[in-house]
Amino acid sequence: MVAATLMWSIAGVVTRHLEATRSFELTFWRSGFNALALVVLLSWLRGPRQLAASVRGGGRALWVSGACWAVMFTAFMVALTLTTVANVLVTMAIGPLLTALGARIALGHRLAARTWWAIALAGAGIAWMYGHEVSGGDPRHLLGTAVALAVPVAAAVNWTLLQHLKAQDEPPDMLSAVLVGAVLSAAVALPLAWPLAASPHDIGLLALLGVVQLAIPCLMAVAVARVLSGPEVSLLGLLEVVFGVLWAWLGASEAPGAAVLGGGALVLLALLGNEALGWRSARPGA
């Protein structure tokens, strides 16, 4: 999962080196290359016939998960064209707490008092960021941060669903849901991106994102979700925030603002504190 977050984190810095591709065209090319890579990888892992059978027989859960992936793929790239990498990633950092809430509401998992305090503190951090954009920031940054919020919401639904399926006697194979999400994302973005105008340089970088930044790490994340709990997967995904802001700072000279650093620090402090207390209380019974 740590390796997956490292691959996810290159999206921001690579996007900043594109020449002139528009937001929905970015989404189309990245999701399209992601879908092609997933067809190759899943055909190699499962075989073409089993891959087709898993899509046809996946049922409602497969399509719900696929829709969640599509929202994440699309909203992330659109948000990157509207605001800074740091704004997008720090907004996504609220994902573990939304996942914990989703598990509480949908699965009946009880939340410890420390988790409720963590939710309140992280909410304050996100409000700090939003308040800065509302009071004196560029309206595009506010819109981009709002679009980015769709990513952790969809992720929380997805990880909660996978956690629910994991408890079944024979959990379904959900790797093909990533492929469904990539196809849906590309299909939605194509009409909004037409006519296509990306340069060969941009297409090459977007192919890199589709294969290395999406296809491979997303399959890894779904695979580890069979072993780790939803909140654990979501928490480890926070490393994308640290890596991504660092790459954008070093590789694109995009230094995060004071509100992003302050709000992000509150979010990360809340999450890390919640997990540290959880591990400490669970250690005697381990």
Secondary structure, DSSP 8 states (H G I E B T S, - for coil): -HHHHHHHTTHHHHHTT-SS--HHHHHHHHHHHHHHHHHHHHHHHH-HHHHHHHHHT-HHHHHHHHHHHHHHHHHHHHHHHHS-HHHHHHHHTTHHHHHHHHHHHHH-----HHHHHHHHHHHHHHHHHHHHHHHHS-HHHHHHHHHHTHHHHHHHHHHHHHHHHHTSSS----HHHHHHHHHHHHHHHHHHH-S----HHHHHHHHHIIIIIIIHHHHHHHHHTTTS-HHHHHHHTTHHHHHHHHHHHHHH-----HHHHHHHHHHHHHHHHHHHHHHHHHGGG-
